[in-house]
């Protein structure tokens, strides 16, 4: 059936959707980029951040036996170093996330997407949304993601229980490096899984968006028809194509008007009530030889410099002359009748 939406959306349909703010939901890709950048940034500033935290802890605990005001002032000064680092991290992560999202959506800004959509309050649409492809996909994606993470955490913890017990016997010197190494493994695995699922999600969201915007065959035909332009323009293009496909020979010309520098060969039949049709035009030293050639074909030639120059300026081979050529054509006909 022609009403079934089985055709891939056209480029115009996708661009129209983009202008309305309808884009593939790639939040998971942005989240993966956010988490990855945040972790890498924290690793990069781990030295200064760890030093500031140690200084803060030392200052706070050493102030127990000191005057309250002095302890508060020193603790506040130490805390501000940590606050500045945390604020810098938050600002950088926010800016990178915003820029990454804009790049992902090709800097699209659609005010229409911000307008309220009252159809969202329709309970029927809400029920349909529960069983939509996107909802089912998101459920499966989250289930797979948390299943993988839970399995990896279980494997890491289960395999290292005995090592953790042994490390506890030598105290902090063994426990700290042990748990830090395991923590790094868990974070690395989570990031790898997150990035892989984000790459898969990017592709799936694109397919879902394309599926949601599929078009019926009639819609595709109407859109292509609308893109072809104005009927007059299409008729002009068709005329040019037909003329190019069946261009008359030079010897088919009925009149040639020339000067010493320009030449125009046309087909004109007064009884047909059509404007002159341009077969050929030339300029320069070849005019004299072309005139001899046309005379050899028994084509009437007329040396009328003013008309030849006007015709040369307005003539386009393969097309009809404009209406203002009538005055020059009448002079050619007068010369023909006089000859």
Beta strands, then each sheet from edge to edge (+ up, - down):
strand 1: 5-7
strand 2: 215-216
strand 3: 255-258
strand 4: 262-267
strand 5: 277-283
strand 6: 300-303
sheet 1: 1+ 2-
sheet 2: 5+ 4- 3+ 6+
end
